Amino acid sequence: MTGVCPEKFIEIANRLADASGAVIRPHFRSGVAVADKPDESPVTIADEAAEREIRRILAETCPGHGIVGEEFGVEGAARDFVWVIDPIDGTRSFICGVPTFTTLIALLQDGEPILGVVDQPVSGERWTGARGHGTVFNGAPVKTAAPRPLDEAAMFTTAPDMFDGDAFGGAAAEAYGRLMDATHLTRFGLDGYAAGLLASGLIDLHVEGDMKPWDYMALVPVIENAGGVMTDWAGGRLTLEAGSGLTLAASSPALHAAALDVLGNGRARRSG
């Protein structure tokens, strides 16, 4: 287990978020052209320009560190310190003019995420979670909600069709349907922005599918340093190996365990 995240890295992460936001904002609601990547996910000039700027600053400030980015690949992933970047998480929201996309920035030490930033550059909202420092929202400490029963919990998911397809053999969609039935309410959209709401105590569960390391690595420190828990659907730690791509974040260990029970075998454990 790694120790406290050095403050210098928090300062660098905030600098990265400031710089990427300055690149992204002029393109928002500008009618920017959209291209499809080989996996059919969209990309814009804003995604690419923001990641280039982040990489430029990291080359200047952290030349010995590795980088894993959504748009421009992997460099030095086996190094002691590795930055994991999604310049625009929620590109579909970005191209539709919806200000709930975020820039996600994580720092891993020996494979463990010790620092995460979830930044919304249009609204000026930023969650920063760092080991040994807690989680702050625009500089003010935040905490996840007090434990409550699963049947009182509010859950967010980007889209229900994330769990469809042959990759999961239908099991993930069925399990997610059980969890929807077990919770108080479900809302869709927001991508990584929902993790910030969870860290601030506004929602209770954030459940996703088809996730890649750049989608989830920054979320882990933001949620866990606010008092929550984030794992895969088997309760395992999230690593640079994407694995199943199924993630579960909860406001408390008890609620996380209750949700895992439903996802795994259909039982709802009382969590309040």
Backbone as CSV, one residue per row, in Angstrom:
resi,resn,N_x,N_y,N_z,CA_x,CA_y,CA_z,C_x,C_y,C_z
1,MET,0.848,-1.196,0.000,0.000,0.000,0.000,0.881,1.242,0.000
2,THR,0.601,2.148,-0.895,1.370,3.384,-0.966,0.925,4.354,0.119
3,GLY,1.738,5.373,0.367,1.453,6.311,1.433,0.652,7.507,0.957
4,VAL,0.850,8.613,1.672,0.130,9.844,1.376,0.569,10.406,0.033
5,CYS,-0.379,10.897,-0.725,-0.067,11.519,-2.014,0.680,12.828,-1.787
6,PRO,1.860,13.000,-2.368,2.589,14.262,-2.207,1.786,15.449,-2.739
7,GLU,1.843,16.556,-2.004,1.072,17.735,-2.396,1.495,18.271,-3.758
8,LYS,2.769,18.072,-4.131,3.215,18.584,-5.423,2.441,17.937,-6.567
9,PHE,2.040,16.678,-6.398,1.279,16.016,-7.452,-0.156,16.550,-7.515
10,ILE,-0.719,16.912,-6.367,-2.050,17.539,-6.369,-1.984,18.862,-7.120
11,GLU,-0.934,19.621,-6.886,-0.771,20.899,-7.592,-0.634,20.675,-9.091
12,ILE,0.122,19.656,-9.486,0.274,19.366,-10.910,-1.059,18.941,-11.513
13,ALA,-1.807,18.100,-10.810,-3.100,17.644,-11.327,-4.055,18.810,-11.525
14,ASN,-4.063,19.752,-10.593,-4.920,20.926,-10.762,-4.455,21.785,-11.930
15,ARG,-3.147,21.859,-12.126,-2.640,22.592,-13.288,-3.085,21.926,-14.589
16,LEU,-3.052,20.595,-14.606,-3.504,19.865,-15.799,-4.977,20.137,-16.082
17,ALA,-5.788,20.133,-15.033,-7.223,20.383,-15.215,-7.471,21.814,-15.687
18,ASP,-6.746,22.769,-15.124,-6.888,24.158,-15.575,-6.542,24.290,-17.061
19,ALA,-5.431,23.664,-17.448,-4.963,23.795,-18.829,-5.887,23.100,-19.810
20,SER,-6.362,21.911,-19.469,-7.256,21.197,-20.379,-8.586,21.931,-20.503
21,GLY,-9.072,22.486,-19.398,-10.320,23.250,-19.460,-10.216,24.450,-20.381
22,ALA,-9.062,25.121,-20.346,-8.866,26.276,-21.226,-8.886,25.876,-22.694
23,VAL,-8.436,24.649,-22.986,-8.474,24.146,-24.361,-9.893,23.757,-24.765
24,ILE,-10.628,23.146,-23.850,-11.940,22.581,-24.168,-13.023,23.644,-24.319
25,ARG,-13.048,24.628,-23.439,-14.176,25.567,-23.390,-14.474,26.272,-24.718
26,PRO,-13.481,26.716,-25.474,-13.821,27.391,-26.741,-14.537,26.493,-27.741
27,HIS,-14.401,25.168,-27.598,-15.048,24.237,-28.532,-16.461,23.854,-28.110
28,PHE,-16.835,24.167,-26.866,-18.139,23.741,-26.356,-19.261,24.524,-27.036
29,ARG,-20.255,23.815,-27.534,-21.401,24.385,-28.258,-20.947,25.224,-29.454
30,SER,-19.879,24.783,-30.100,-19.333,25.524,-31.238,-19.620,24.840,-32.568
31,GLY,-20.316,23.713,-32.539,-20.541,22.963,-33.766,-19.311,22.214,-34.217
32,VAL,-18.471,21.803,-33.258,-17.222,21.122,-33.570,-17.491,19.828,-34.329
33,ALA,-16.613,19.509,-35.281,-16.766,18.287,-36.071,-16.522,17.068,-35.191
34,VAL,-17.234,15.994,-35.514,-17.150,14.755,-34.748,-16.726,13.625,-35.674
35,ALA,-15.767,12.818,-35.218,-15.350,11.625,-35.961,-15.603,10.402,-35.094
36,ASP,-15.725,9.242,-35.746,-15.898,7.987,-35.025,-14.585,7.221,-35.009
37,LYS,-14.198,6.759,-33.802,-13.014,5.918,-33.666,-13.347,4.484,-34.086
38,PRO,-12.354,3.617,-34.190,-12.619,2.241,-34.600,-13.638,1.513,-33.736
39,ASP,-13.720,1.876,-32.437,-14.704,1.233,-31.564,-16.072,1.914,-31.630
40,GLU,-16.229,2.846,-32.577,-17.472,3.570,-32.840,-17.789,4.629,-31.785
41,SER,-16.875,4.883,-30.857,-17.078,5.987,-29.928,-16.648,7.285,-30.594
42,PRO,-17.289,8.404,-30.255,-16.977,9.665,-30.928,-15.737,10.335,-30.357
43,VAL,-15.095,11.156,-31.191,-13.958,11.951,-30.755,-14.004,13.284,-31.497
44,THR,-13.536,14.339,-30.834,-13.503,15.667,-31.448,-12.098,16.254,-31.308
45,ILE,-11.905,17.380,-31.971,-10.626,18.079,-31.857,-10.373,18.511,-30.416
46,ALA,-11.447,18.742,-29.651,-11.282,19.156,-28.258,-10.686,18.037,-27.413
47,ASP,-11.162,16.786,-27.612,-10.586,15.642,-26.894,-9.085,15.567,-27.153
48,GLU,-8.732,15.619,-28.432,-7.336,15.423,-28.808,-6.459,16.581,-28.355
49,ALA,-6.941,17.811,-28.518,-6.134,18.966,-28.122,-5.926,19.020,-26.613
50,ALA,-6.948,18.643,-25.857,-6.818,18.654,-24.397,-5.807,17.609,-23.936
51,GLU,-5.857,16.417,-24.528,-4.887,15.404,-24.107,-3.468,15.798,-24.515
52,ARG,-3.308,16.416,-25.678,-1.970,16.874,-26.075,-1.422,17.882,-25.065
53,GLU,-2.283,18.789,-24.602,-1.825,19.793,-23.642,-1.455,19.149,-22.307
54,ILE,-2.253,18.187,-21.864,-1.930,17.480,-20.623,-0.593,16.759,-20.758
55,ARG,-0.397,16.076,-21.878,0.866,15.357,-22.086,2.051,16.324,-22.160
56,ARG,1.845,17.486,-22.754,2.929,18.469,-22.836,3.365,18.902,-21.446
57,ILE,2.393,19.171,-20.574,2.722,19.619,-19.221,3.378,18.496,-18.421
58,LEU,2.894,17.270,-18.588,3.503,16.153,-17.870,4.936,15.904,-18.330
59,ALA,5.204,16.068,-19.610,6.580,15.909,-20.100,7.505,16.940,-19.463
60,GLU,6.962,18.090,-19.145,7.731,19.175,-18.531,7.896,18.985,-17.028
61,THR,6.823,18.541,-16.356,6.825,18.496,-14.898,7.155,17.115,-14.317
62,CYS,6.836,16.059,-15.051,7.021,14.691,-14.548,7.627,13.815,-15.644
63,PRO,8.834,14.121,-16.099,9.382,13.428,-17.268,9.617,11.937,-17.071
64,GLY,9.712,11.477,-15.834,9.940,10.055,-15.599,8.681,9.242,-15.380
65,HIS,7.529,9.888,-15.494,6.273,9.203,-15.226,5.691,8.584,-16.498
66,GLY,4.905,7.535,-16.333,4.184,6.952,-17.453,2.867,7.679,-17.694
67,ILE,2.282,7.441,-18.859,1.005,8.053,-19.221,0.151,7.013,-19.935
68,VAL,-1.114,6.935,-19.525,-2.123,6.154,-20.236,-3.250,7.111,-20.578
69,GLY,-3.463,7.371,-21.868,-4.498,8.306,-22.291,-5.452,7.671,-23.265
70,GLU,-6.706,8.129,-23.244,-7.693,7.539,-24.143,-7.360,7.797,-25.601
71,GLU,-6.875,8.989,-25.918,-6.726,9.357,-27.317,-5.380,8.980,-27.922
72,PHE,-4.309,8.986,-27.130,-2.980,8.803,-27.696,-2.176,7.679,-27.042
73,GLY,-2.874,6.762,-26.376,-2.256,5.515,-25.994,-1.395,5.530,-24.751
74,VAL,-0.487,4.561,-24.704,0.255,4.219,-23.496,1.741,4.504,-23.674
75,GLU,2.321,5.087,-22.624,3.766,5.324,-22.597,4.266,5.045,-21.185
76,GLY,5.042,4.011,-21.011,5.647,3.729,-19.716,4.671,3.265,-18.656
77,ALA,3.738,2.381,-19.004,2.713,1.947,-18.047,3.278,1.140,-16.885
78,ALA,4.518,0.632,-17.010,5.122,-0.152,-15.932,5.934,0.701,-14.962
79,ARG,5.971,2.003,-15.170,6.752,2.870,-14.294,6.087,3.010,-12.915
80,ASP,6.864,3.495,-11.944,6.352,3.614,-10.571,5.153,4.553,-10.502
81,PHE,5.220,5.672,-11.221,4.123,6.635,-11.262,3.560,6.675,-12.676
82,VAL,2.254,6.579,-12.784,1.589,6.582,-14.088,0.348,7.472,-14.011
83,TRP,0.234,8.410,-14.929,-0.951,9.257,-15.055,-1.929,8.609,-16.037
84,VAL,-3.200,8.624,-15.680,-4.248,8.049,-16.527,-5.238,9.161,-16.854
85,ILE,-5.469,9.380,-18.151,-6.150,10.596,-18.605,-7.325,10.266,-19.519
86,ASP,-8.464,10.887,-19.248,-9.564,10.943,-20.213,-9.877,12.418,-20.413
87,PRO,-9.455,13.010,-21.524,-9.591,14.465,-21.679,-11.046,14.933,-21.676
88,ILE,-11.932,14.148,-22.288,-13.365,14.434,-22.198,-14.095,13.114,-21.966
89,ASP,-14.493,12.893,-20.734,-15.312,11.740,-20.400,-16.767,12.167,-20.569
90,GLY,-17.447,11.512,-21.509,-18.795,11.957,-21.857,-18.782,12.789,-23.124
91,THR,-18.034,12.337,-24.120,-17.944,13.097,-25.376,-19.316,13.271,-26.018
92,ARG,-20.195,12.279,-25.877,-21.546,12.422,-26.448,-22.284,13.599,-25.818
93,SER,-22.139,13.770,-24.511,-22.742,14.934,-23.857,-22.098,16.225,-24.365
94,PHE,-20.782,16.209,-24.511,-20.066,17.391,-24.995,-20.563,17.818,-26.368
95,ILE,-20.702,16.874,-27.299,-21.092,17.257,-28.659,-22.562,17.667,-28.729
96,CYS,-23.351,17.269,-27.720,-24.762,17.678,-27.669,-24.953,18.957,-26.868
97,GLY,-23.866,19.539,-26.373,-23.967,20.793,-25.632,-24.431,20.641,-24.205
98,VAL,-24.281,19.449,-23.640,-24.721,19.192,-22.267,-23.513,19.317,-21.337
99,PRO,-23.528,20.226,-20.372,-22.330,20.488,-19.564,-22.165,19.539,-18.382
100,THR,-22.219,18.225,-18.678,-21.972,17.234,-17.630,-20.804,16.325,-17.984
101,PHE,-20.137,16.585,-19.109,-18.903,15.870,-19.415,-17.828,16.328,-18.438
102,THR,-16.785,15.546,-18.277,-15.704,15.926,-17.367,-14.348,15.554,-17.959
103,THR,-13.322,16.173,-17.420,-11.948,15.738,-17.652,-11.540,14.900,-16.446
104,LEU,-11.038,13.691,-16.715,-10.640,12.778,-15.650,-9.126,12.625,-15.652
105,ILE,-8.516,12.833,-14.499,-7.067,12.753,-14.351,-6.760,11.918,-13.113
106,ALA,-5.971,10.869,-13.268,-5.583,10.028,-12.132,-4.074,9.877,-12.105
107,LEU,-3.554,9.661,-10.905,-2.150,9.302,-10.734,-2.078,7.991,-9.963
108,LEU,-1.368,7.030,-10.545,-1.150,5.739,-9.901,0.279,5.660,-9.394
109,GLN,0.452,5.089,-8.205,1.768,4.762,-7.683,1.818,3.262,-7.445
110,ASP,2.740,2.590,-8.099,2.848,1.130,-8.015,1.505,0.455,-8.313
111,GLY,0.793,1.014,-9.283,-0.469,0.448,-9.719,-1.677,0.840,-8.913
112,GLU,-1.496,1.564,-7.810,-2.604,1.978,-6.947,-2.966,3.441,-7.225
113,PRO,-4.251,3.759,-7.435,-4.636,5.155,-7.663,-4.573,5.961,-6.370
114,ILE,-3.669,6.929,-6.331,-3.486,7.747,-5.125,-4.055,9.156,-5.283
115,LEU,-4.466,9.500,-6.487,-4.937,10.857,-6.765,-5.912,10.805,-7.931
116,GLY,-7.017,11.523,-7.804,-7.967,11.606,-8.901,-8.614,12.976,-8.966
117,VAL,-8.872,13.440,-10.185,-9.562,14.709,-10.416,-10.714,14.461,-11.370
118,VAL,-11.887,14.972,-11.005,-13.056,15.004,-11.882,-13.386,16.475,-12.076
119,ASP,-13.158,16.991,-13.275,-13.278,18.430,-13.537,-14.320,18.718,-14.598
120,GLN,-15.265,19.592,-14.287,-16.245,20.060,-15.271,-15.839,21.482,-15.662
121,PRO,-15.246,21.661,-16.837,-14.620,22.946,-17.162,-15.581,24.063,-17.528
122,VAL,-16.839,23.752,-17.802,-17.807,24.802,-18.142,-18.443,25.375,-16.883
123,SER,-18.891,24.509,-15.986,-19.526,24.967,-14.751,-18.513,25.353,-13.685
124,GLY,-17.251,24.984,-13.882,-16.234,25.307,-12.895,-16.299,24.443,-11.658
125,GLU,-16.748,23.201,-11.806,-16.838,22.269,-10.683,-15.672,21.283,-10.740
126,ARG,-15.028,21.084,-9.600,-13.884,20.182,-9.575,-13.834,19.403,-8.263
127,TRP,-13.796,18.086,-8.399,-13.581,17.202,-7.254,-12.155,16.664,-7.337
128,THR,-11.426,16.749,-6.240,-10.069,16.228,-6.172,-9.964,15.318,-4.951
129,GLY,-9.619,14.060,-5.182,-9.433,13.119,-4.087,-8.001,12.630,-4.080
130,ALA,-7.356,12.658,-2.917,-5.955,12.254,-2.822,-5.729,11.503,-1.525
131,ARG,-4.969,10.422,-1.617,-4.709,9.600,-0.441,-4.025,10.434,0.642
132,GLY,-4.636,10.415,1.836,-4.107,11.177,2.956,-4.607,12.605,3.026
133,HIS,-5.377,13.032,2.021,-5.865,14.417,1.981,-7.381,14.517,1.937
134,GLY,-8.080,13.398,1.812,-9.524,13.439,1.656,-9.915,13.863,0.252
135,THR,-11.192,14.181,0.092,-11.726,14.665,-1.183,-12.295,16.058,-0.974
136,VAL,-11.992,16.946,-1.911,-12.512,18.310,-1.839,-13.287,18.632,-3.110
137,PHE,-14.287,19.471,-2.957,-15.040,20.010,-4.086,-14.782,21.504,-4.123
138,ASN,-14.109,21.958,-5.170,-13.711,23.369,-5.276,-13.029,23.851,-3.993
139,GLY,-12.201,22.978,-3.425,-11.399,23.329,-2.259,-12.022,23.031,-0.915
140,ALA,-13.319,22.703,-0.870,-13.997,22.438,0.399,-14.167,20.937,0.594
141,PRO,-13.856,20.403,1.780,-13.980,18.960,2.011,-15.410,18.466,1.807
142,VAL,-15.528,17.269,1.231,-16.836,16.639,1.053,-16.765,15.203,1.555
143,LYS,-17.946,14.662,1.859,-18.080,13.282,2.315,-19.276,12.639,1.625
144,THR,-19.200,11.332,1.470,-20.343,10.598,0.926,-21.483,10.596,1.936
145,ALA,-22.657,10.207,1.452,-23.857,10.206,2.292,-23.753,9.157,3.388
146,ALA,-24.478,9.378,4.467,-24.568,8.390,5.539,-25.198,7.111,4.997
147,PRO,-24.806,5.953,5.544,-25.367,4.686,5.047,-26.887,4.673,5.135
148,ARG,-27.507,4.149,4.078,-28.960,3.982,4.078,-29.297,2.652,3.430
149,PRO,-30.485,2.130,3.670,-30.858,0.849,3.063,-30.868,0.929,1.549
150,LEU,-30.633,-0.195,0.910,-30.613,-0.248,-0.545,-31.921,0.251,-1.136
151,ASP,-33.036,-0.041,-0.482,-34.330,0.371,-1.038,-34.625,1.853,-0.847
152,GLU,-33.672,2.588,-0.257,-33.768,4.050,-0.164,-32.697,4.741,-0.995
153,ALA,-31.888,3.956,-1.715,-30.716,4.501,-2.401,-31.064,5.075,-3.766
154,ALA,-30.352,6.150,-4.140,-30.444,6.752,-5.477,-29.231,6.312,-6.290
155,MET,-29.491,5.774,-7.474,-28.431,5.205,-8.312,-28.363,5.921,-9.649
156,PHE,-27.141,6.166,-10.119,-26.922,6.725,-11.456,-26.147,5.742,-12.313
157,THR,-26.523,5.696,-13.589,-25.848,4.895,-14.605,-25.870,5.707,-15.885
158,THR,-24.792,5.650,-16.663,-24.760,6.460,-17.879,-25.843,6.046,-18.860
159,ALA,-25.981,4.735,-19.118,-27.023,4.265,-20.034,-27.296,2.787,-19.748
160,PRO,-28.557,2.365,-19.769,-28.853,0.966,-19.439,-28.312,-0.020,-20.456
161,ASP,-28.099,0.420,-21.699,-27.608,-0.523,-22.706,-26.106,-0.800,-22.571
162,MET,-25.456,-0.200,-21.570,-24.045,-0.512,-21.319,-23.850,-1.980,-20.940
163,PHE,-24.901,-2.636,-20.485,-24.796,-4.001,-19.976,-25.295,-5.040,-20.973
164,ASP,-25.662,-4.603,-22.161,-26.144,-5.509,-23.191,-24.973,-6.122,-23.939
165,GLY,-25.263,-7.084,-24.782,-24.255,-7.613,-25.692,-23.748,-8.979,-25.300
166,ASP,-23.136,-9.621,-26.265,-22.644,-10.984,-26.083,-21.502,-11.069,-25.078
167,ALA,-20.783,-9.961,-24.879,-19.629,-10.004,-23.982,-20.024,-10.441,-22.581
168,PHE,-21.248,-10.108,-22.157,-21.699,-10.452,-20.820,-22.693,-11.609,-20.834
169,GLY,-23.036,-12.116,-22.009,-23.933,-13.250,-22.099,-25.313,-12.999,-21.525
170,GLY,-25.710,-11.745,-21.433,-27.015,-11.411,-20.886,-27.040,-11.331,-19.373
171,ALA,-26.013,-11.848,-18.705,-26.012,-11.891,-17.241,-25.912,-10.502,-16.626
172,ALA,-25.116,-9.617,-17.221,-24.939,-8.283,-16.650,-26.233,-7.485,-16.720
173,ALA,-26.941,-7.558,-17.839,-28.207,-6.838,-17.963,-29.223,-7.350,-16.950
174,GLU,-29.248,-8.659,-16.752,-30.182,-9.226,-15.773,-29.827,-8.773,-14.363
175,ALA,-28.531,-8.801,-14.040,-28.092,-8.381,-12.708,-28.390,-6.905,-12.476
176,TYR,-28.143,-6.084,-13.506,-28.423,-4.658,-13.357,-29.919,-4.418,-13.176
177,GLY,-30.732,-5.167,-13.874,-32.176,-5.043,-13.700,-32.605,-5.355,-12.272
178,ARG,-31.980,-6.353,-11.663,-32.283,-6.665,-10.263,-31.925,-5.502,-9.352
179,LEU,-30.766,-4.880,-9.634,-30.339,-3.771,-8.789,-31.270,-2.571,-8.959
180,MET,-31.706,-2.310,-10.167,-32.686,-1.239,-10.377,-33.942,-1.486,-9.552
181,ASP,-34.413,-2.722,-9.564,-35.625,-3.057,-8.811,-35.421,-2.909,-7.309
182,ALA,-34.180,-3.119,-6.851,-33.905,-3.095,-5.417,-33.684,-1.693,-4.866
183,THR,-33.360,-0.725,-5.737,-33.063,0.629,-5.277,-34.301,1.515,-5.341
184,HIS,-34.184,2.671,-4.698,-35.326,3.586,-4.620,-35.579,4.291,-5.942
185,LEU,-34.519,4.773,-6.590,-34.679,5.449,-7.872,-33.403,5.325,-8.678
186,THR,-33.572,5.391,-9.994,-32.443,5.327,-10.924,-32.559,6.469,-11.919
187,ARG,-31.439,7.099,-12.215,-31.380,8.116,-13.250,-30.211,7.799,-14.166
188,PHE,-30.296,8.292,-15.418,-29.301,7.966,-16.422,-28.577,9.212,-16.911
189,GLY,-27.364,9.002,-17.432,-26.542,10.091,-17.935,-25.391,10.389,-16.985
190,LEU,-24.666,11.436,-17.267,-23.629,12.050,-16.430,-22.246,11.432,-16.522
191,ASP,-22.103,10.160,-16.925,-20.761,9.583,-16.998,-20.034,9.811,-15.672
192,GLY,-18.760,10.256,-15.728,-17.977,10.411,-14.507,-18.442,11.530,-13.593
193,TYR,-19.256,12.446,-14.090,-19.781,13.531,-13.254,-20.562,12.970,-12.064
194,ALA,-21.221,11.820,-12.277,-21.992,11.207,-11.202,-21.108,10.815,-10.030
195,ALA,-19.847,10.479,-10.297,-18.938,10.124,-9.212,-18.706,11.325,-8.285
196,GLY,-18.660,12.518,-8.852,-18.545,13.709,-8.023,-19.764,13.907,-7.143
197,LEU,-20.941,13.672,-7.700,-22.159,13.791,-6.903,-22.173,12.773,-5.769
198,LEU,-21.671,11.576,-6.045,-21.591,10.555,-5.002,-20.631,11.001,-3.905
199,ALA,-19.468,11.518,-4.290,-18.493,11.983,-3.304,-19.036,13.122,-2.453
200,SER,-19.931,13.917,-3.022,-20.509,15.044,-2.295,-21.736,14.660,-1.474
201,GLY,-22.091,13.376,-1.442,-23.200,12.923,-0.616,-24.569,13.134,-1.215
202,LEU,-24.635,13.367,-2.525,-25.911,13.680,-3.173,-26.601,12.456,-3.766
203,ILE,-25.839,11.429,-4.131,-26.397,10.171,-4.599,-25.677,9.036,-3.874
204,ASP,-26.162,7.809,-4.070,-25.663,6.699,-3.266,-24.896,5.642,-4.052
205,LEU,-25.263,5.425,-5.307,-24.647,4.380,-6.114,-24.336,4.911,-7.505
206,HIS,-23.204,4.464,-8.058,-22.838,4.773,-9.436,-22.394,3.456,-10.054
207,VAL,-23.180,2.961,-11.007,-22.977,1.621,-11.556,-22.799,1.748,-13.067
208,GLU,-21.687,1.191,-13.587,-21.355,1.381,-14.990,-20.896,0.076,-15.645
209,GLY,-20.890,0.072,-16.973,-20.400,-1.042,-17.755,-19.556,-0.537,-18.913
210,ASP,-18.836,-1.450,-19.544,-17.999,-1.118,-20.697,-16.993,-0.019,-20.361
211,MET,-16.438,-0.095,-19.155,-15.496,0.924,-18.683,-14.059,0.534,-19.006
212,LYS,-13.264,1.542,-19.344,-11.842,1.386,-19.582,-11.072,2.074,-18.440
213,PRO,-9.779,1.804,-18.297,-9.041,2.416,-17.179,-9.154,3.939,-17.118
214,TRP,-9.155,4.608,-18.251,-9.252,6.069,-18.221,-10.654,6.526,-17.809
215,ASP,-11.640,5.625,-17.863,-12.991,5.966,-17.425,-13.142,5.884,-15.913
216,TYR,-12.383,4.990,-15.259,-12.637,4.753,-13.838,-11.493,5.097,-12.895
217,MET,-10.257,5.173,-13.358,-9.149,5.336,-12.426,-9.243,6.632,-11.611
218,ALA,-9.642,7.722,-12.223,-9.750,8.980,-11.485,-10.904,8.960,-10.492
219,LEU,-11.912,8.141,-10.765,-13.090,8.111,-9.899,-12.784,7.446,-8.562
220,VAL,-11.891,6.460,-8.576,-11.619,5.690,-7.363,-11.119,6.585,-6.223
221,PRO,-10.077,7.403,-6.396,-9.631,8.247,-5.280,-10.656,9.293,-4.869
222,VAL,-11.404,9.827,-5.829,-12.419,10.833,-5.501,-13.482,10.231,-4.590
223,ILE,-13.941,9.039,-4.913,-14.991,8.395,-4.124,-14.450,7.836,-2.819
224,GLU,-13.341,7.115,-2.868,-12.867,6.426,-1.671,-12.306,7.389,-0.630
225,ASN,-11.701,8.488,-1.037,-11.207,9.455,-0.061,-12.312,10.328,0.513
226,ALA,-13.532,10.182,-0.026,-14.705,10.835,0.552,-15.483,9.887,1.460
227,GLY,-15.046,8.627,1.556,-15.709,7.673,2.428,-16.425,6.543,1.723
228,GLY,-16.415,6.535,0.390,-17.110,5.509,-0.363,-16.222,4.342,-0.743
229,VAL,-16.775,3.469,-1.571,-16.084,2.266,-2.038,-16.332,2.137,-3.534
230,MET,-15.292,1.741,-4.291,-15.456,1.501,-5.722,-14.649,0.285,-6.128
231,THR,-15.321,-0.677,-6.756,-14.690,-1.925,-7.187,-15.312,-2.369,-8.506
232,ASP,-14.893,-3.551,-8.972,-15.642,-4.188,-10.053,-16.825,-4.950,-9.451
233,TRP,-17.612,-5.629,-10.298,-18.822,-6.286,-9.811,-18.534,-7.540,-8.995
234,ALA,-17.291,-7.970,-8.961,-16.915,-9.097,-8.112,-16.327,-8.617,-6.788
235,GLY,-16.288,-7.303,-6.591,-15.704,-6.740,-5.380,-14.207,-6.582,-5.460
236,GLY,-13.620,-6.763,-6.636,-12.174,-6.673,-6.802,-11.705,-5.253,-7.051
237,ARG,-10.444,-4.995,-6.700,-9.853,-3.686,-6.940,-9.752,-3.415,-8.428
238,LEU,-9.907,-2.156,-8.787,-9.806,-1.743,-10.184,-8.348,-1.425,-10.504
239,THR,-7.864,-1.955,-11.607,-6.478,-1.789,-12.007,-6.407,-1.309,-13.451
240,LEU,-5.186,-1.164,-13.955,-5.010,-0.780,-15.354,-5.474,-1.864,-16.317
241,GLU,-5.583,-3.088,-15.839,-6.162,-4.154,-16.658,-7.668,-3.996,-16.602
242,ALA,-8.295,-3.717,-17.747,-9.703,-3.323,-17.764,-10.622,-4.405,-17.228
243,GLY,-10.268,-5.679,-17.356,-11.110,-6.742,-16.830,-12.482,-6.753,-17.471
244,SER,-13.511,-6.898,-16.635,-14.880,-6.997,-17.144,-15.405,-5.665,-17.640
245,GLY,-14.851,-4.557,-17.147,-15.383,-3.235,-17.484,-16.623,-2.864,-16.703
246,LEU,-17.019,-3.706,-15.731,-18.196,-3.451,-14.905,-17.743,-2.852,-13.575
247,THR,-18.256,-1.677,-13.206,-17.826,-1.007,-11.982,-19.017,-0.685,-11.093
248,LEU,-18.746,-0.696,-9.793,-19.758,-0.397,-8.782,-19.147,0.536,-7.751
249,ALA,-19.733,1.710,-7.590,-19.315,2.650,-6.557,-20.489,2.893,-5.626
250,ALA,-20.198,2.956,-4.325,-21.246,3.150,-3.326,-20.769,4.120,-2.260
251,SER,-21.726,4.719,-1.580,-21.417,5.742,-0.588,-20.857,5.182,0.699
252,SER,-21.031,3.866,0.947,-20.550,3.256,2.184,-20.223,1.795,1.939
253,PRO,-19.363,1.202,2.770,-19.089,-0.230,2.624,-20.336,-1.090,2.751
254,ALA,-21.262,-0.743,3.649,-22.471,-1.538,3.832,-23.349,-1.512,2.588
255,LEU,-23.521,-0.337,2.001,-24.340,-0.245,0.802,-23.657,-0.956,-0.360
256,HIS,-22.349,-0.846,-0.442,-21.607,-1.541,-1.486,-21.819,-3.053,-1.377
257,ALA,-21.742,-3.581,-0.160,-21.935,-5.015,0.040,-23.351,-5.438,-0.340
258,ALA,-24.335,-4.625,-0.005,-25.711,-4.946,-0.340,-25.922,-4.968,-1.852
259,ALA,-25.329,-3.994,-2.546,-25.459,-3.953,-4.006,-24.740,-5.134,-4.651
260,LEU,-23.564,-5.496,-4.120,-22.846,-6.661,-4.645,-23.684,-7.933,-4.509
261,ASP,-24.384,-8.068,-3.399,-25.235,-9.240,-3.211,-26.273,-9.344,-4.319
262,VAL,-26.885,-8.225,-4.655,-27.919,-8.232,-5.691,-27.303,-8.524,-7.056
263,LEU,-26.194,-7.897,-7.366,-25.546,-8.123,-8.656,-25.061,-9.564,-8.787
264,GLY,-24.612,-10.132,-7.668,-24.020,-11.457,-7.729,-25.008,-12.590,-7.693
265,ASN,-26.021,-12.476,-6.833,-26.913,-13.613,-6.697,-28.362,-13.263,-6.382
266,GLY,-28.696,-11.984,-6.541,-30.099,-11.623,-6.448,-30.607,-11.346,-5.046
267,ARG,-29.759,-11.453,-4.028,-30.212,-11.190,-2.666,-29.963,-9.719,-2.332
268,ALA,-30.873,-9.108,-1.653,-30.713,-7.733,-1.190,-30.411,-7.743,0.303
269,ARG,-29.221,-7.304,0.669,-28.836,-7.218,2.069,-29.191,-5.822,2.589
270,ARG,-29.816,-5.770,3.758,-30.140,-4.479,4.322,-28.847,-3.747,4.669
271,SER,-28.756,-2.464,4.278,-27.500,-1.731,4.403,-27.583,-0.527,5.317
272,GLY,-28.726,-0.298,5.959,-28.839,0.864,6.830,-28.591,0.520,8.287
